[in-house]
């Protein structure tokens, strides 16, 4: 297992992450990319703790996602199943589990202050932290995707499920976009990845 992890994690994170997996009896599955989430945790019918993580994530995002999911397991075991999935018990657990990894042997220097700030009060997804998400994106394999906030107003773009939208306006922290086929308005996070389409 640690040989497999070495392909997906920063070198100095492999041993402590492997120990966490063993300690908590995690059955880890590395899966092909899913559009909706980076990873998930569930307790199987057989009582096994099953965690899946997208294999397409860069090694820093993979590490954050793995620890995020292990934090669900640890928080449920410690506080019981009635806690909110991303409530203060989980946040506290995620902080505690993540702190040993926030060091220069594991993360590049430019990410360390952003991670330190994010983990003062971690959110349900690191994607909602636009600054951190953008900083992590630079370590992704190159692709032809843009973030919604980067493209000009009036641009037409496609999302993973094939639906086509036009960027209209900004509302507080999110962007109003019009679905071309239905005329319905949708709100997008600033760092939703989209495929920019040429103007017709």
C-alpha positions as CSV (number, residue, x, y, z in Angstrom):
1,X,0.0,0.0,0.0
2,X,2.8,2.5,0.8
3,X,4.3,1.8,-2.6
4,X,0.9,2.8,-4.2
5,X,0.6,5.9,-2.0
6,X,4.1,7.0,-3.1
7,X,2.7,7.6,-6.6
8,X,0.0,10.0,-5.2
9,X,1.5,11.8,-2.2
10,X,4.5,14.0,-1.5
11,X,7.5,11.8,-0.5
12,X,7.6,12.9,3.2
13,X,3.8,12.4,3.6
14,X,3.8,8.7,2.5
15,X,4.9,7.1,5.8
16,X,2.7,9.2,8.2
17,X,-0.3,8.9,5.8
18,X,0.2,5.1,5.6
19,X,0.3,4.9,9.4
20,X,-2.9,6.8,9.7
21,X,-4.6,4.5,7.2
22,X,-3.4,1.4,9.1
23,X,-4.2,2.8,12.6
24,X,-7.8,3.6,11.6
25,X,-8.4,0.5,9.5
26,X,-9.1,2.4,6.3
27,X,-9.9,0.5,3.1
28,X,-8.6,3.1,0.6
29,X,-9.7,3.0,-3.0
30,X,-8.1,5.3,-5.6
31,X,-10.6,5.9,-8.3
32,X,-10.9,7.6,-11.7
33,X,-11.9,11.2,-11.6
34,X,-15.5,12.0,-10.5
35,X,-16.8,15.4,-11.5
36,X,-18.6,16.2,-8.2
37,X,-16.1,15.4,-5.5
38,X,-12.4,14.8,-4.8
39,X,-13.1,12.0,-2.3
40,X,-15.6,10.4,0.1
41,X,-15.8,8.3,3.3
42,X,-18.4,5.8,4.2
43,X,-18.7,3.0,6.7
44,X,-19.6,-0.2,4.7
45,X,-22.2,-2.8,5.7
46,X,-19.4,-5.0,6.9
47,X,-18.2,-2.2,9.3
48,X,-15.2,-1.4,7.1
49,X,-14.2,2.2,6.8
50,X,-14.1,2.9,3.0
51,X,-12.4,6.0,1.7
52,X,-12.2,6.8,-2.0
53,X,-9.9,9.5,-3.5
54,X,-9.7,10.7,-7.1
55,X,-6.4,9.4,-8.6
56,X,-6.4,12.4,-10.9
57,X,-5.6,14.9,-8.2
58,X,-2.2,16.5,-7.9
59,X,-0.2,15.1,-4.9
60,X,-0.9,18.1,-2.6
61,X,-4.6,18.1,-3.2
62,X,-4.6,14.3,-2.9
63,X,-3.0,14.6,0.6
64,X,-5.5,17.2,1.7
65,X,-8.4,15.1,0.4
66,X,-7.2,11.9,2.1
67,X,-6.8,13.7,5.5
68,X,-10.2,15.4,5.0
69,X,-11.8,12.0,4.6
70,X,-9.9,10.3,7.4
71,X,-11.0,13.3,9.6
72,X,-14.7,12.2,8.9
73,X,-13.9,8.7,10.2
74,X,-12.0,9.9,13.3
75,X,-14.7,12.5,14.2
76,X,-17.5,10.0,13.8
77,X,-15.7,7.5,16.0
78,X,-14.8,10.0,18.6
79,X,-18.0,12.1,18.8
80,X,-20.7,9.7,17.4
81,X,-22.7,9.5,14.2
82,X,-25.0,12.4,15.1
83,X,-22.5,15.2,14.5
84,X,-22.8,17.4,11.4
85,X,-20.5,16.1,8.6
86,X,-18.6,19.4,8.4
87,X,-19.4,20.7,11.9
88,X,-17.0,22.0,14.5
89,X,-16.0,18.4,15.7
90,X,-14.9,17.5,12.1
91,X,-13.1,20.9,11.7
92,X,-11.2,20.4,14.9
93,X,-10.3,16.8,13.9
94,X,-9.2,17.9,10.4
95,X,-7.0,20.6,11.9
96,X,-5.3,18.2,14.3
97,X,-4.7,15.6,11.7
98,X,-3.5,18.1,9.1
99,X,-1.1,20.2,11.2
100,X,1.8,17.6,11.1
101,X,1.8,17.8,7.3
102,X,1.9,21.6,7.0
103,X,5.7,21.9,6.8
104,X,8.2,22.7,4.0
105,X,9.3,19.1,3.5
106,X,5.8,18.2,2.3
107,X,4.3,21.4,0.8
108,X,6.0,24.0,-1.4
109,X,6.8,27.2,0.5
110,X,4.2,29.3,-1.4
111,X,1.4,27.0,-0.2
112,X,2.4,27.0,3.5
113,X,0.9,30.4,4.5
114,X,-2.3,29.7,2.5
115,X,-2.7,26.3,4.2
116,X,-2.0,27.7,7.6
117,X,-4.7,30.3,7.0
118,X,-7.2,27.8,5.6
119,X,-6.8,25.4,8.5
120,X,-7.6,28.0,11.1
121,X,-11.2,27.3,10.1
122,X,-11.3,24.6,7.4
123,X,-14.2,24.5,5.1
124,X,-16.1,21.5,3.7
125,X,-14.1,21.8,0.5
126,X,-10.7,23.4,-0.1
127,X,-12.3,24.4,-3.5
128,X,-14.4,27.1,-1.7
129,X,-11.1,28.8,-0.6
130,X,-10.4,30.5,-3.9
131,X,-6.9,31.6,-3.0
132,X,-5.8,28.1,-1.9
133,X,-7.6,26.4,-4.8
134,X,-5.8,28.6,-7.3
135,X,-2.5,28.0,-5.7
136,X,-3.1,24.2,-5.7
137,X,-4.2,24.3,-9.4
138,X,-0.7,25.3,-10.5
139,X,0.5,21.8,-9.6
140,X,-2.2,20.1,-11.8
141,X,-1.4,18.6,-15.1
142,X,-2.0,21.2,-17.8
143,X,-5.5,21.2,-19.2
144,X,-7.7,23.4,-21.3
145,X,-10.0,24.4,-18.5
146,X,-10.6,27.9,-17.0
147,X,-12.1,29.1,-13.8
148,X,-15.4,30.9,-14.1
149,X,-14.0,34.0,-12.4
150,X,-11.2,34.2,-15.1
151,X,-13.4,34.4,-18.1
152,X,-15.0,37.7,-19.3
153,X,-18.7,38.5,-18.8
154,X,-20.7,37.4,-21.8
155,X,-18.5,34.4,-22.4
156,X,-20.1,31.1,-23.2
157,X,-18.8,28.0,-21.5
158,X,-19.4,24.3,-21.1
159,X,-19.3,22.3,-17.9
160,X,-18.5,18.6,-17.5
161,X,-22.0,17.3,-18.0
162,X,-22.2,19.1,-21.4
163,X,-24.5,21.9,-20.4
164,X,-23.7,25.3,-21.9
165,X,-23.9,28.6,-20.0
166,X,-23.3,32.3,-20.4
167,X,-21.6,34.3,-17.7
168,X,-23.9,37.2,-16.8
169,X,-23.0,38.9,-13.4
170,X,-21.4,38.5,-10.0
171,X,-23.5,38.1,-6.9
172,X,-21.6,38.5,-3.6
173,X,-19.1,35.6,-3.9
174,X,-20.6,33.7,-6.8
175,X,-21.3,34.2,-10.5
176,X,-24.7,34.3,-12.2
177,X,-24.7,32.2,-15.3
178,X,-27.5,31.6,-17.8
179,X,-28.1,28.1,-19.0
180,X,-28.4,28.6,-22.8
181,X,-30.9,25.7,-23.5
182,X,-33.4,26.5,-20.7
183,X,-32.9,30.2,-19.9
184,X,-32.5,29.4,-16.2
185,X,-30.0,31.2,-13.9
186,X,-27.5,29.2,-12.0
187,X,-24.8,30.4,-9.4
188,X,-21.2,29.2,-9.9
189,X,-18.4,29.2,-7.4
190,X,-15.5,31.5,-8.7
191,X,-13.2,28.5,-9.1
192,X,-15.6,26.1,-10.9
193,X,-13.6,24.7,-13.8
194,X,-15.2,25.2,-17.2
195,X,-14.4,24.9,-20.9
196,X,-14.5,28.3,-22.7
197,X,-16.3,28.1,-26.0
198,X,-15.5,30.3,-29.0
199,X,-18.0,33.0,-29.8
200,X,-20.5,32.1,-32.5
